[in-house]
Amino acid sequence: MNWDTVAGNWTQFKGKVKEQWGKLTDDQLDMIAGQRDQLAGKIQEAYGISKDEAEDQITRFKNRGLH
């Protein structure tokens, strides 16, 4: 699955993102609105990890198929 699918269906995927990264608030998820770079930044801030680690986590999340 590519990220465009996630972004295009953000409302549906928001719950799964919240399950994966529970420190992110609903307001943050609304502001992210499916933008991968925004999600990476918020994960970095919330979890105190590097940009590369945040990107790796997003890639693994996306590759699981999100179903």
C-alpha positions as a Markdown table, in Angstrom:
| # | Residue | x | y | z |
|---|---|---|---|---|
| 1 | Met | 0.0 | 0.0 | 0.0 |
| 2 | Asn | 1.3 | 3.4 | -0.8 |
| 3 | Trp | 1.1 | 6.5 | 1.4 |
| 4 | Asp | -1.3 | 8.2 | -1.0 |
| 5 | Thr | -3.9 | 5.6 | 0.0 |
| 6 | Val | -3.4 | 6.4 | 3.6 |
| 7 | Ala | -3.6 | 10.1 | 3.0 |
| 8 | Gly | -6.7 | 9.8 | 0.8 |
| 9 | Asn | -8.5 | 7.8 | 3.5 |
| 10 | Trp | -7.0 | 9.5 | 6.5 |
| 11 | Thr | -10.3 | 9.5 | 8.4 |
| 12 | Gln | -10.4 | 5.7 | 8.2 |
| 13 | Phe | -6.7 | 5.3 | 9.1 |
| 14 | Lys | -6.7 | 7.8 | 12.0 |
| 15 | Gly | -7.8 | 5.2 | 14.5 |
| 16 | Lys | -5.1 | 2.8 | 13.5 |
| 17 | Val | -2.5 | 5.5 | 13.7 |
| 18 | Lys | -3.8 | 6.4 | 17.2 |
| 19 | Glu | -3.5 | 2.7 | 18.2 |
| 20 | Gln | 0.2 | 2.7 | 17.0 |
| 21 | Trp | 1.2 | 6.0 | 18.4 |
| 22 | Gly | -1.1 | 6.6 | 21.4 |
| 23 | Lys | 0.7 | 9.7 | 22.5 |
| 24 | Leu | -0.6 | 11.6 | 19.5 |
| 25 | Thr | -3.8 | 13.6 | 20.3 |
| 26 | Asp | -6.9 | 13.7 | 18.1 |
| 27 | Asp | -6.2 | 17.4 | 17.4 |
| 28 | Gln | -2.7 | 16.5 | 16.2 |
| 29 | Leu | -4.1 | 13.8 | 14.0 |
| 30 | Asp | -6.6 | 16.2 | 12.6 |
| 31 | Met | -3.8 | 18.7 | 11.8 |
| 32 | Ile | -1.6 | 16.0 | 10.2 |
| 33 | Ala | -4.5 | 15.1 | 7.8 |
| 34 | Gly | -2.5 | 12.3 | 6.2 |
| 35 | Gln | 0.7 | 14.2 | 5.5 |
| 36 | Arg | 3.5 | 11.8 | 6.1 |
| 37 | Asp | 6.1 | 14.5 | 7.0 |
| 38 | Gln | 3.7 | 16.0 | 9.5 |
| 39 | Leu | 3.2 | 12.6 | 11.1 |
| 40 | Ala | 6.9 | 11.9 | 11.3 |
| 41 | Gly | 7.4 | 15.3 | 13.0 |
| 42 | Lys | 4.7 | 14.7 | 15.6 |
| 43 | Ile | 6.0 | 11.2 | 16.3 |
| 44 | Gln | 9.5 | 12.6 | 16.8 |
| 45 | Glu | 8.2 | 15.2 | 19.2 |
| 46 | Ala | 6.0 | 12.9 | 21.2 |
| 47 | Tyr | 8.4 | 10.0 | 21.5 |
| 48 | Gly | 11.8 | 11.8 | 21.5 |
| 49 | Ile | 13.2 | 9.8 | 18.6 |
| 50 | Ser | 15.1 | 10.7 | 15.5 |
| 51 | Lys | 13.6 | 11.6 | 12.2 |
| 52 | Asp | 15.0 | 8.4 | 10.7 |
| 53 | Glu | 13.5 | 6.3 | 13.4 |
| 54 | Ala | 10.1 | 8.0 | 13.0 |
| 55 | Glu | 10.3 | 7.4 | 9.2 |
| 56 | Asp | 11.2 | 3.7 | 9.8 |
| 57 | Gln | 8.2 | 3.3 | 12.1 |
| 58 | Ile | 5.9 | 4.8 | 9.6 |
| 59 | Thr | 7.3 | 2.6 | 6.8 |
| 60 | Arg | 6.8 | -0.5 | 8.9 |
| 61 | Phe | 3.3 | 0.6 | 9.8 |
| 62 | Lys | 2.4 | 1.2 | 6.2 |
| 63 | Asn | 3.9 | -2.1 | 5.1 |
| 64 | Arg | 1.8 | -4.1 | 7.5 |
| 65 | Gly | -1.0 | -3.3 | 5.1 |
| 66 | Leu | -3.1 | -1.4 | 7.7 |
| 67 | His | -6.0 | -3.9 | 7.4 |
